[in-house]
Amino acid sequence: MQNKCVQYALTEFKNEIGVSIANNEDVDISYYKSALNNDVARIEAAIRGLFGIFDGFINALFAIMALIYIHWTVMLFSIFLFVCTLVIPKLLKKYSVNNEKSLSSIQNNFLHSSSDCLDGYFVWDAYNAKNAMRTKLANLSNSYEKKRFHLNNIRDILTLFPYYINAIGQFALMAFDVAMTFLGFVKPETVLTVGQLAGTLFNNITSMLSSFTLYSGYEAVYNDITKTTNHKTIPEAKLSDLNLKITNLNFSYNKENNIIQNFSQSFKSGKKYLILGPSGSGKSTLLNIIFKNLRNYTGDISIGNQDYTAINKEQLHNIIGYITQQSYVFDDSIANNIELGSSFSATELSTAIKSAKLDELSNQLDSNAKNLSGGQIQRVCLARELVRAHSIILLDEIANAVDETTAKEIYEVFLKSDRTVIAVAHYLPEGIKDEFDEIIKMG
């Protein structure tokens, strides 16, 4: 039964993590990676702890019932002690919750930092700096283990605290029985029996308290990980006008120097815009703000005369598409990488693949996309966008990994469409620059 409950609980936990990722707008992926890797074991311990609470309660109940055969006053006193000990979990809950949240947080931070270090392995390798990588990992591990050691000690203290209550409770019950013996209410030979029942009672109470204290902490972590945010949705009729307007936009990564200062621009529906400027002038940052990947800006943004803050991210992504410099494909077929769980007709897929200049792969849609070249991967990502009907498309250096002829053909696909195009580029094929309706300079 325990294993069945654990299986169900962990399946639901992992499903709810997926729901949380899907429904929350601002997602820290490393946080959820840590939950799936580290918190799963702790959730399992919490579920098994519930059975400990149940077992402890049943055994404690039988011990109390047995004490009535000694004397009804002994049983009432044991019930009084039992009720008093139930206050302990409430006193410890706050500390347990904070401790478990801290453990979850440091695990998340360690996973994020170590993943960042290892994801850049090719850089360490290219510069013969793998010893520096090893040192960095060692420092991260040492720092993490020191913090974990401290928090584990606190957890152990919280877990051991009920054992002190156990000792006090057994002593109090035995003392009460001895007092009742002197008063002549119970026989002297009952002292040994009361001692045995007191041990049974308070040992099980201890088990209950320890399990409940830990469960309270795990429950708080569970609720934090699986929480979702409710988002308001604007009626589609109010978003029929898809003119995008930005007024007095300011943004800074470090809250000191604004990378974007007092930027204002109107992007009219169906028009084509090219953003130029030196590196670091905020071009890609602007696209990320428009796509709601970045939020802590000042100024006003509206689309269809609706304030940006009133539009949830999912609704916005049904309107705006974004092709970034970092093309990513999953360890899956080419077709699945393009469809991403949606269902498109064979004609729609074929048209998108042809427009993305992936003709050579049109008969290999079942092949693994991880086996493609860099240029082919980028064009798979283009096909993802082309098969969808976004009204506004953001393009960030989309022609970096393809030759000039292919780059020109790809730009032509978007420039000849009725979509609003906002493109950032350092390099453009010859003649393409003149096909934009407006050139915006930043920096």
VOPAGU-2260 file (C-alpha; in pm, 1 decimal, decimal comma):
REM VOPAGU-2260
SITE   aa  ch    i         X         Y         Z
SITE  MET   A    0       0,0       0,0       0,0
SITE  GLN   A    1     286,1     236,4      81,4
SITE  ASN   A    2     452,2     165,4    -253,8
SITE  LYS   A    3     121,7     217,4    -434,9
SITE  CYS   A    4      66,1     551,8    -264,6
SITE  VAL   A    5     425,3     659,3    -332,5
SITE  GLN   A    6     387,8     567,2    -699,7
SITE  TYR   A    7      65,3     766,7    -728,0
SITE  ALA   A    8     201,2    1066,3    -533,3
SITE  LEU   A    9     525,3    1092,0    -730,9
SITE  THR   A   10     342,7    1053,5   -1062,5
SITE  GLU   A   11     107,3    1334,7    -961,5
SITE  PHE   A   12     399,6    1544,7    -835,1
SITE  LYS   A   13     584,5    1516,3   -1166,5
SITE  ASN   A   14     264,5    1583,2   -1360,4
SITE  GLU   A   15     196,9    1891,1   -1148,6
SITE  ILE   A   16     550,1    2016,0   -1213,7
SITE  GLY   A   17     465,8    1996,8   -1584,8
SITE  VAL   A   18     139,9    2183,8   -1523,0
SITE  SER   A   19     325,7    2447,2   -1321,8
SITE  ILE   A   20     583,4    2498,8   -1598,1
SITE  ALA   A   21     308,5    2519,7   -1860,3
SITE  ASN   A   22      88,7    2763,3   -1665,9
SITE  ASN   A   23     343,2    2999,8   -1513,5
SITE  GLU   A   24     478,1    3285,1   -1723,2
SITE  ASP   A   25     813,5    3337,8   -1550,9
SITE  VAL   A   26     982,7    2998,7   -1525,7
SITE  ASP   A   27    1326,1    2916,4   -1383,4
SITE  ILE   A   28    1395,2    2583,0   -1553,2
SITE  SER   A   29    1684,9    2496,3   -1319,7
SITE  TYR   A   30    1439,6    2520,9   -1028,3
SITE  TYR   A   31    1219,7    2252,8   -1182,0
SITE  LYS   A   32    1519,5    2040,5   -1281,0
SITE  SER   A   33    1621,8    2042,8    -917,1
SITE  ALA   A   34    1268,4    1946,8    -812,6
SITE  LEU   A   35    1261,8    1649,9   -1049,1
SITE  ASN   A   36    1606,0    1532,3    -938,7
SITE  ASN   A   37    1630,1    1619,8    -569,2
SITE  ASP   A   38    1287,4    1688,6    -425,3
SITE  VAL   A   39    1134,1    1366,0    -556,8
SITE  ALA   A   40    1318,4    1162,1    -292,1
SITE  ARG   A   41    1205,6    1399,0     -19,3
SITE  ILE   A   42     844,2    1386,0    -132,7
SITE  GLU   A   43     864,4    1005,1    -119,3
SITE  ALA   A   44     995,9    1025,1     237,7
SITE  ALA   A   45     704,0    1253,7     325,9
SITE  ILE   A   46     446,5    1009,4     186,3
SITE  ARG   A   47     601,0     718,9     375,4
SITE  GLY   A   48     599,7     942,4     682,6
SITE  LEU   A   49     222,0     967,1     658,2
SITE  PHE   A   50     204,3     592,5     715,2
SITE  GLY   A   51     427,7     642,9    1018,4
SITE  ILE   A   52     174,4     893,2    1152,3
SITE  PHE   A   53    -109,1     646,9    1097,9
SITE  ASP   A   54      79,4     356,2    1256,7
SITE  GLY   A   55     183,4     569,5    1551,5
SITE  PHE   A   56    -171,1     693,5    1610,9
SITE  ILE   A   57    -322,1     342,7    1608,2
SITE  ASN   A   58     -58,8     202,7    1845,0
SITE  ALA   A   59     -86,1     504,7    2077,3
SITE  LEU   A   60    -464,1     465,2    2081,3
SITE  PHE   A   61    -440,2      99,7    2183,4
SITE  ALA   A   62    -190,7     189,6    2456,9
SITE  ILE   A   63    -432,1     449,5    2595,4
SITE  MET   A   64    -717,9     199,6    2583,0
SITE  ALA   A   65    -505,6     -56,2    2770,9
SITE  LEU   A   66    -433,0     197,4    3045,7
SITE  ILE   A   67    -803,0     204,0    3141,3
SITE  TYR   A   68    -752,5    -142,4    3292,2
SITE  ILE   A   69    -501,5       8,2    3534,2
SITE  HIS   A   70    -726,8     295,2    3641,6
SITE  TRP   A   71    -946,7     545,2    3464,4
SITE  THR   A   72    -745,6     836,8    3608,7
SITE  VAL   A   73    -424,5     693,5    3459,8
SITE  MET   A   74    -594,8     674,0    3121,2
SITE  LEU   A   75    -726,5    1031,7    3148,3
SITE  PHE   A   76    -381,0    1157,4    3244,5
SITE  SER   A   77    -228,7     975,1    2945,5
SITE  ILE   A   78    -490,2    1134,0    2718,3
SITE  PHE   A   79    -404,7    1474,5    2868,3
SITE  LEU   A   80     -35,1    1417,8    2792,6
SITE  PHE   A   81    -121,2    1293,9    2444,1
SITE  VAL   A   82    -323,9    1607,9    2366,1
SITE  CYS   A   83     -48,6    1832,2    2503,9
SITE  THR   A   84     209,6    1670,9    2277,1
SITE  LEU   A   85      -8,0    1742,5    1972,0
SITE  VAL   A   86      79,8    2110,2    2018,4
SITE  ILE   A   87     445,7    2033,3    1943,1
SITE  PRO   A   88     404,2    1992,4    1562,9
SITE  LYS   A   89     248,1    2339,8    1540,8
SITE  LEU   A   90     541,7    2487,2    1729,7
SITE  LEU   A   91     793,9    2310,6    1504,1
SITE  LYS   A   92     610,9    2351,3    1171,9
SITE  LYS   A   93     743,0    2700,6    1097,0
SITE  TYR   A   94    1104,6    2593,6    1152,0
SITE  SER   A   95    1059,8    2274,2     951,3
SITE  VAL   A   96     899,6    2460,5     659,1
SITE  ASN   A   97    1177,7    2721,8     648,1
SITE  ASN   A   98    1445,6    2453,9     674,1
SITE  GLU   A   99    1303,3    2239,9     393,2
SITE  LYS   A  100    1259,4    2544,7     170,3
SITE  SER   A  101    1622,8    2638,3     234,1
SITE  LEU   A  102    1735,4    2284,8     145,6
SITE  SER   A  103    1534,9    2298,5    -175,6
SITE  SER   A  104    1679,1    2641,8    -256,4
SITE  ILE   A  105    2044,7    2544,6    -212,4
SITE  GLN   A  106    1988,3    2229,3    -418,3
SITE  ASN   A  107    1838,6    2442,6    -693,2
SITE  ASN   A  108    2129,8    2688,1    -681,0
SITE  PHE   A  109    2386,6    2408,3    -688,5
SITE  LEU   A  110    2220,3    2240,7    -986,8
SITE  HIS   A  111    2202,9    2571,9   -1172,3
SITE  SER   A  112    2568,3    2660,4   -1105,3
SITE  SER   A  113    2708,4    2312,5   -1173,2
SITE  SER   A  114    2500,3    2277,7   -1491,9
SITE  ASP   A  115    2626,0    2615,3   -1611,8
SITE  CYS   A  116    2984,7    2504,4   -1548,9
SITE  LEU   A  117    2943,3    2168,3   -1723,9
SITE  ASP   A  118    2734,7    2303,5   -2013,7
SITE  GLY   A  119    3035,6    2513,5   -2107,8
SITE  TYR   A  120    3267,6    2212,2   -2111,2
SITE  PHE   A  121    3372,3    2276,2   -2471,7
SITE  VAL   A  122    3506,0    2619,1   -2364,7
SITE  TRP   A  123    3715,8    2470,2   -2081,7
SITE  ASP   A  124    3838,3    2202,2   -2321,0
SITE  ALA   A  125    3921,7    2445,6   -2603,4
SITE  TYR   A  126    4141,3    2658,2   -2376,5
SITE  ASN   A  127    4298,4    2366,0   -2185,0
SITE  ALA   A  128    4132,7    2493,5   -1869,5
SITE  LYS   A  129    3975,0    2171,6   -1745,4
SITE  ASN   A  130    4167,3    2197,4   -1418,2
SITE  ALA   A  131    4002,1    2535,6   -1362,1
SITE  MET   A  132    3666,8    2368,0   -1431,5
SITE  ARG   A  133    3749,4    2097,4   -1175,9
SITE  THR   A  134    3842,9    2362,3    -918,4
SITE  LYS   A  135    3521,7    2553,5    -980,4
SITE  LEU   A  136    3312,3    2237,7    -941,5
SITE  ALA   A  137    3498,3    2151,2    -622,0
SITE  ASN   A  138    3434,1    2498,5    -478,2
SITE  LEU   A  139    3066,3    2476,6    -570,4
SITE  SER   A  140    3039,5    2132,4    -410,8
SITE  ASN   A  141    3221,3    2236,4     -92,9
SITE  SER   A  142    2999,5    2540,8     -48,7
SITE  TYR   A  143    2685,9    2337,1    -113,7
SITE  GLU   A  144    2781,3    2056,2     124,0
SITE  LYS   A  145    2864,7    2300,1     406,2
SITE  LYS   A  146    2523,2    2461,2     376,3
SITE  ARG   A  147    2351,8    2123,9     344,7
SITE  PHE   A  148    2539,2    1996,9     653,5
SITE  HIS   A  149    2410,4    2292,9     855,6
SITE  LEU   A  150    2049,4    2251,5     735,6
SITE  ASN   A  151    2058,1    1875,1     790,6
SITE  ASN   A  152    2169,8    1936,6    1148,2
SITE  ILE   A  153    1869,2    2162,8    1200,0
SITE  ARG   A  154    1644,3    1895,4    1051,3
SITE  ASP   A  155    1790,1    1635,1    1288,1
SITE  ILE   A  156    1735,8    1863,0    1587,4
SITE  LEU   A  157    1372,5    1913,5    1482,8
SITE  THR   A  158    1336,2    1538,0    1439,4
SITE  LEU   A  159    1497,8    1461,5    1776,7
SITE  PHE   A  160    1296,1    1718,6    1969,9
SITE  PRO   A  161     995,2    1482,9    2002,5
SITE  TYR   A  162    1224,2    1226,0    2167,7
SITE  TYR   A  163    1280,7    1466,8    2455,4
SITE  ILE   A  164     903,2    1501,0    2482,4
SITE  ASN   A  165     891,3    1120,8    2478,9
SITE  ALA   A  166    1121,3    1095,3    2780,6
SITE  ILE   A  167     934,1    1368,6    2970,2
SITE  GLY   A  168     596,8    1208,1    2890,6
SITE  GLN   A  169     702,3     862,4    3004,6
SITE  PHE   A  170     849,6    1005,1    3324,4
SITE  ALA   A  171     533,0    1209,6    3392,7
SITE  LEU   A  172     302,3     910,0    3339,6
SITE  MET   A  173     517,9     683,7    3556,5
SITE  ALA   A  174     533,4     953,0    3829,1
SITE  PHE   A  175     155,7     990,3    3814,0
SITE  ASP   A  176     110,7     613,4    3852,0
SITE  VAL   A  177     350,7     605,5    4148,1
SITE  ALA   A  178     157,4     890,2    4309,9
SITE  MET   A  179    -169,9     704,1    4254,6
SITE  THR   A  180      -9,4     397,1    4412,9
SITE  PHE   A  181      82,9     591,1    4727,4
SITE  LEU   A  182    -271,1     726,7    4740,6
SITE  GLY   A  183    -402,4     370,7    4720,6
SITE  PHE   A  184    -593,0     406,1    4394,4
SITE  VAL   A  185    -383,4     153,8    4203,0
SITE  LYS   A  186    -186,0    -153,5    4304,4
SITE  PRO   A  187     197,3    -134,9    4326,7
SITE  GLU   A  188     241,8    -417,1    4073,0
SITE  THR   A  189      84,8    -194,7    3801,0
SITE  VAL   A  190     392,2      30,9    3791,1
SITE  LEU   A  191     579,8    -204,9    3559,0
SITE  THR   A  192     278,3    -242,1    3329,7
SITE  VAL   A  193     228,5     136,5    3315,9
SITE  GLY   A  194     596,7     177,2    3234,9
SITE  GLN   A  195     564,1     -62,2    2940,4
SITE  LEU   A  196     246,3     104,3    2813,6
SITE  ALA   A  197     399,2     450,0    2862,6
SITE  GLY   A  198     690,6     339,7    2643,5
SITE  THR   A  199     450,7     212,1    2378,4
SITE  LEU   A  200     240,3     527,9    2396,0
SITE  PHE   A  201     518,0     785,7    2380,0
SITE  ASN   A  202     740,5     596,7    2139,2
SITE  ASN   A  203     453,1     602,3    1892,7
SITE  ILE   A  204     374,9     964,5    1971,7
SITE  THR   A  205     739,8    1041,3    1896,8
SITE  SER   A  206     713,9     862,7    1564,6
SITE  MET   A  207     400,7    1063,0    1482,5
SITE  LEU   A  208     554,8    1396,5    1575,9
SITE  SER   A  209     878,2    1335,9    1383,7
SITE  SER   A  210     690,6    1223,0    1074,1
SITE  PHE   A  211     446,5    1513,5    1092,7
SITE  THR   A  212     721,5    1772,1    1142,7
SITE  LEU   A  213     907,9    1651,0     833,3
SITE  TYR   A  214     586,5    1614,6     634,3
SITE  SER   A  215     494,7    1976,7     708,9
SITE  GLY   A  216     825,1    2091,8     562,8
SITE  TYR   A  217     794,8    1870,1     255,8
SITE  GLU   A  218     436,5    1982,7     201,9
SITE  ALA   A  219     545,4    2347,9     185,9
SITE  VAL   A  220     814,2    2263,7     -71,2
SITE  TYR   A  221     560,0    2062,2    -271,7
SITE  ASN   A  222     314,4    2353,3    -272,3
SITE  ASP   A  223     583,5    2600,8    -378,0
SITE  ILE   A  224     701,4    2383,9    -665,9
SITE  THR   A  225     356,4    2301,1    -801,6
SITE  LYS   A  226     188,7    2640,4    -756,8
SITE  THR   A  227      47,1    2809,1   -1066,8
SITE  THR   A  228     -56,9    3163,1   -1146,2
SITE  ASN   A  229    -396,7    3254,5   -1282,1
SITE  HIS   A  230    -379,1    3484,4   -1582,2
SITE  LYS   A  231    -650,7    3700,1   -1727,9
SITE  THR   A  232    -723,5    3662,4   -2096,3
SITE  ILE   A  233    -828,1    3953,9   -2314,5
SITE  PRO   A  234   -1109,0    3873,8   -2559,9
SITE  GLU   A  235    -967,3    3810,4   -2905,7
SITE  ALA   A  236   -1195,6    4080,0   -3052,2
SITE  LYS   A  237   -1001,2    4343,9   -2858,2
SITE  LEU   A  238    -675,6    4230,8   -3019,2
SITE  SER   A  239    -788,3    4255,9   -3378,9
SITE  ASP   A  240    -576,7    4570,8   -3424,8
SITE  LEU   A  241    -218,1    4443,3   -3399,4
SITE  ASN   A  242     -26,0    4769,2   -3412,6
SITE  LEU   A  243     255,5    4757,2   -3156,5
SITE  LYS   A  244     346,6    5077,7   -2976,5
SITE  ILE   A  245     641,0    5139,7   -2741,5
SITE  THR   A  246     673,2    5464,8   -2546,7
SITE  ASN   A  247     966,1    5583,4   -2332,7
SITE  LEU   A  248    1106,0    5234,2   -2280,0
SITE  ASN   A  249    1396,9    5196,6   -2036,4
SITE  PHE   A  250    1570,0    4877,0   -1935,1
SITE  SER   A  251    1876,9    4782,1   -1732,5
SITE  TYR   A  252    2022,0    4443,4   -1638,2
SITE  ASN   A  253    2218,1    4574,1   -1340,3
SITE  LYS   A  254    1990,9    4864,9   -1233,7
SITE  GLU   A  255    2274,7    5108,7   -1290,9
SITE  ASN   A  256    2325,2    5173,9   -1661,2
SITE  ASN   A  257    2022,4    5155,5   -1887,2
SITE  ILE   A  258    2094,2    4945,9   -2193,9
SITE  ILE   A  259    1777,1    5091,5   -2349,0
SITE  GLN   A  260    1699,0    5457,6   -2280,5
SITE  ASN   A  261    1376,5    5641,8   -2363,8
SITE  PHE   A  262    1308,0    5425,7   -2669,4
SITE  SER   A  263     981,9    5499,2   -2851,0
SITE  GLN   A  264     860,8    5337,6   -3171,2
SITE  SER   A  265     538,2    5235,8   -3342,0
SITE  PHE   A  266     529,6    4911,2   -3540,4
SITE  LYS   A  267     234,4    4913,1   -3778,8
SITE  SER   A  268      64,8    4589,6   -3872,5
SITE  GLY   A  269     208,7    4427,4   -4185,2
SITE  LYS   A  270     511,7    4657,1   -4209,6
SITE  LYS   A  271     873,8    4542,3   -4210,4
SITE  TYR   A  272    1126,6    4691,4   -3966,7
SITE  LEU   A  273    1503,3    4648,1   -3947,4
SITE  ILE   A  274    1685,9    4736,1   -3624,5
SITE  LEU   A  275    2052,1    4825,6   -3656,9
SITE  GLY   A  276    2310,8    4925,8   -3400,0
SITE  PRO   A  277    2643,9    4830,1   -3245,4
SITE  SER   A  278    2681,1    4528,5   -3019,6
SITE  GLY   A  279    2543,3    4601,2   -2673,5
SITE  SER   A  280    2299,4    4866,2   -2791,2
SITE  GLY   A  281    1998,0    4665,0   -2676,3
SITE  LYS   A  282    1864,1    4524,6   -3003,6
SITE  SER   A  283    1815,5    4166,0   -2885,6
SITE  THR   A  284    1706,4    4295,3   -2545,1
SITE  LEU   A  285    1428,3    4489,4   -2717,2
SITE  LEU   A  286    1304,7    4174,5   -2892,0
SITE  ASN   A  287    1305,5    3985,4   -2560,7
SITE  ILE   A  288    1101,4    4261,1   -2398,9
SITE  ILE   A  289     850,3    4252,4   -2686,6
SITE  PHE   A  290     828,0    3873,6   -2647,6
SITE  LYS   A  291     782,8    3910,3   -2268,7
SITE  ASN   A  292    1101,2    3721,1   -2186,8
SITE  LEU   A  293    1207,3    4032,0   -1993,2
SITE  ARG   A  294     964,9    4225,2   -1775,6
SITE  ASN   A  295    1140,7    4462,2   -1536,8
SITE  TYR   A  296    1131,7    4759,2   -1773,8
SITE  THR   A  297     984,0    5105,1   -1734,0
SITE  GLY   A  298     772,8    5275,5   -1995,6
SITE  ASP   A  299     460,3    5172,2   -2183,5
SITE  ILE   A  300     401,3    4898,1   -2438,5
SITE  SER   A  301      67,4    4826,6   -2602,4
SITE  ILE   A  302     -62,0    4605,1   -2877,5
SITE  GLY   A  303    -402,3    4658,8   -3035,0
SITE  ASN   A  304    -446,0    4950,2   -2788,7
SITE  GLN   A  305    -427,0    4697,7   -2503,7
SITE  ASP   A  306    -170,6    4747,5   -2229,5
SITE  TYR   A  307     102,9    4482,8   -2243,4
SITE  THR   A  308      73,0    4401,7   -1874,2
SITE  ALA   A  309    -290,2    4294,2   -1928,0
SITE  ILE   A  310    -197,6    4034,6   -2192,0
SITE  ASN   A  311     -79,0    3699,4   -2062,2
SITE  LYS   A  312     227,7    3539,0   -2215,3
SITE  GLU   A  313      45,2    3245,8   -2374,7
SITE  GLN   A  314    -199,0    3476,8   -2548,6
SITE  LEU   A  315      85,8    3698,7   -2667,9
SITE  HIS   A  316     276,4    3399,5   -2809,4
SITE  ASN   A  317     -25,4    3313,9   -3020,7
SITE  ILE   A  318      26,5    3650,9   -3187,5
SITE  ILE   A  319     404,6    3692,3   -3188,5
SITE  GLY   A  320     666,3    3443,6   -3309,1
SITE  TYR   A  321    1035,7    3468,5   -3226,1
SITE  ILE   A  322    1332,1    3310,9   -3401,3
SITE  THR   A  323    1645,2    3357,9   -3190,6
SITE  GLN   A  324    2016,6    3327,1   -3257,3
SITE  GLN   A  325    2032,9    3009,3   -3046,5
SITE  SER   A  326    1861,4    2741,4   -3253,6
SITE  TYR   A  327    1762,6    2441,0   -3042,0
SITE  VAL   A  328    1627,1    2104,6   -3147,2
SITE  PHE   A  329    1511,5    1819,7   -2924,9
SITE  ASP   A  330    1634,8    1463,1   -2933,3
SITE  ASP   A  331    1341,3    1368,7   -3155,1
SITE  SER   A  332    1234,1    1345,5   -3518,4
SITE  ILE   A  333    1247,4    1645,2   -3751,8
SITE  ALA   A  334     867,3    1639,2   -3787,2
SITE  ASN   A  335     812,6    1642,2   -3410,8
SITE  ASN   A  336    1063,5    1924,4   -3373,1
SITE  ILE   A  337     860,7    2132,0   -3618,7
SITE  GLU   A  338     514,2    2045,4   -3489,3
SITE  LEU   A  339     598,0    2061,3   -3114,3
SITE  GLY   A  340     287,3    1866,0   -3017,7
SITE  SER   A  341      53,4    2043,6   -3259,0
SITE  SER   A  342    -101,8    1871,5   -3556,8
SITE  PHE   A  343     -40,9    2007,9   -3905,0
SITE  SER   A  344    -140,3    1863,3   -4238,4
SITE  ALA   A  345     116,0    1707,4   -4470,4
SITE  THR   A  346      68,0    2003,8   -4705,9
SITE  GLU   A  347     133,3    2258,9   -4430,3
SITE  LEU   A  348     447,7    2075,3   -4320,8
SITE  SER   A  349     569,7    2039,6   -4677,4
SITE  THR   A  350     515,9    2410,0   -4748,9
SITE  ALA   A  351     700,2    2516,1   -4432,7
SITE  ILE   A  352     991,6    2282,5   -4503,9
SITE  LYS   A  353    1017,6    2406,6   -4861,0
SITE  SER   A  354    1005,5    2772,6   -4751,0
SITE  ALA   A  355    1277,7    2705,8   -4493,6
SITE  LYS   A  356    1494,7    2558,7   -4771,5
SITE  LEU   A  357    1490,4    2212,2   -4617,3
SITE  ASP   A  358    1392,5    2038,5   -4941,1
SITE  GLU   A  359    1671,1    1783,5   -4899,8
SITE  LEU   A  360    1510,8    1667,4   -4573,5
SITE  SER   A  361    1149,6    1649,7   -4692,7
SITE  ASN   A  362    1169,6    1269,2   -4710,7
SITE  GLN   A  363    1357,5    1231,6   -4380,2
SITE  LEU   A  364    1106,2    1372,6   -4132,8
SITE  ASP   A  365    1143,5    1065,6   -3910,5
SITE  SER   A  366    1518,4    1124,0   -3876,6
SITE  ASN   A  367    1659,9    1257,8   -3550,3
SITE  ALA   A  368    1705,0    1635,5   -3566,6
SITE  LYS   A  369    2011,5    1612,8   -3339,3
SITE  ASN   A  370    2202,6    1460,7   -3631,2
SITE  LEU   A  371    2162,7    1769,9   -3853,5
SITE  SER   A  372    2427,9    2029,7   -3929,9
SITE  GLY   A  373    2416,5    2374,9   -3769,2
SITE  GLY   A  374    2261,0    2532,3   -4077,9
SITE  GLN   A  375    1998,4    2259,4   -4107,1
SITE  ILE   A  376    1910,1    2294,6   -3739,6
SITE  GLN   A  377    1856,4    2666,6   -3786,8
SITE  ARG   A  378    1628,0    2599,2   -4082,7
SITE  VAL   A  379    1426,4    2344,3   -3879,9
SITE  CYS   A  380    1364,1    2627,2   -3633,4
SITE  LEU   A  381    1259,4    2849,5   -3922,6
SITE  ALA   A  382    1015,9    2580,9   -4037,3
SITE  ARG   A  383     866,6    2580,1   -3686,2
SITE  GLU   A  384     774,4    2942,4   -3731,4
SITE  LEU   A  385     667,9    2922,7   -4094,4
SITE  VAL   A  386     412,5    2648,0   -4026,3
SITE  ARG   A  387     239,9    2874,4   -3771,3
SITE  ALA   A  388      30,4    3181,3   -3840,9
SITE  HIS   A  389     183,6    3442,2   -3612,4
SITE  SER   A  390      86,9    3795,3   -3711,5
SITE  ILE   A  391     412,0    3944,9   -3580,9
SITE  ILE   A  392     750,4    3781,0   -3622,8
SITE  LEU   A  393    1072,5    3874,2   -3442,6
SITE  LEU   A  394    1394,4    3775,2   -3619,5
SITE  ASP   A  395    1726,8    3785,0   -3435,7
SITE  GLU   A  396    2024,5    3721,0   -3663,4
SITE  ILE   A  397    1845,1    3439,7   -3846,8
SITE  ALA   A  398    2095,3    3408,6   -4132,5
SITE  ASN   A  399    2415,3    3350,3   -3934,0
SITE  ALA   A  400    2450,5    2979,8   -4011,6
SITE  VAL   A  401    2354,8    2975,4   -4379,5
SITE  ASP   A  402    2513,8    3093,7   -4700,3
SITE  GLU   A  403    2421,7    3427,4   -4862,2
SITE  THR   A  404    2189,9    3278,1   -5124,3
SITE  THR   A  405    1993,8    3077,8   -4866,5
SITE  ALA   A  406    1988,3    3376,8   -4628,9
SITE  LYS   A  407    1838,5    3595,1   -4900,2
SITE  GLU   A  408    1572,9    3333,4   -4980,2
SITE  ILE   A  409    1480,7    3300,6   -4610,4
SITE  TYR   A  410    1446,8    3677,1   -4561,5
SITE  GLU   A  411    1235,1    3696,3   -4877,3
SITE  VAL   A  412     986,9    3448,2   -4726,7
SITE  PHE   A  413     914,0    3683,9   -4437,6
SITE  LEU   A  414     946,6    4011,8   -4625,3
SITE  LYS   A  415     694,6    3904,7   -4889,2
SITE  SER   A  416     442,4    3784,3   -4629,7
SITE  ASP   A  417     166,5    3994,6   -4474,9
SITE  ARG   A  418     320,6    3957,1   -4126,3
SITE  THR   A  419     470,5    4239,4   -3925,4
SITE  VAL   A  420     845,8    4174,5   -3928,8
SITE  ILE   A  421    1087,2    4316,7   -3670,5
SITE  ALA   A  422    1439,5    4202,3   -3753,7
SITE  VAL   A  423    1776,4    4247,3   -3585,6
SITE  ALA   A  424    2082,6    4182,2   -3800,0
SITE  HIS   A  425    2452,4    4260,8   -3823,6
SITE  TYR   A  426    2475,7    4093,3   -4161,3
SITE  LEU   A  427    2222,2    4110,0   -4442,5
SITE  PRO   A  428    2242,5    3960,8   -4791,2
SITE  GLU   A  429    2289,8    4213,7   -5067,4
SITE  GLY   A  430    1972,2    4397,9   -5162,3
SITE  ILE   A  431    1765,6    4279,6   -4865,9
SITE  LYS   A  432    1811,2    4596,9   -4661,6
SITE  ASP   A  433    1618,1    4799,3   -4919,4
SITE  GLU   A  434    1311,8    4577,1   -4883,7
SITE  PHE   A  435    1236,7    4690,4   -4527,4
SITE  ASP   A  436     982,2    4967,2   -4478,2
SITE  GLU   A  437    1177,3    5135,2   -4200,3
SITE  ILE   A  438    1526,7    5113,0   -4051,5
SITE  ILE   A  439    1557,7    5182,9   -3679,1
SITE  LYS   A  440    1894,0    5270,1   -3529,4
SITE  MET   A  441    1975,8    5198,9   -3166,2
SITE  GLY   A  442    2275,7    5298,8   -2960,0
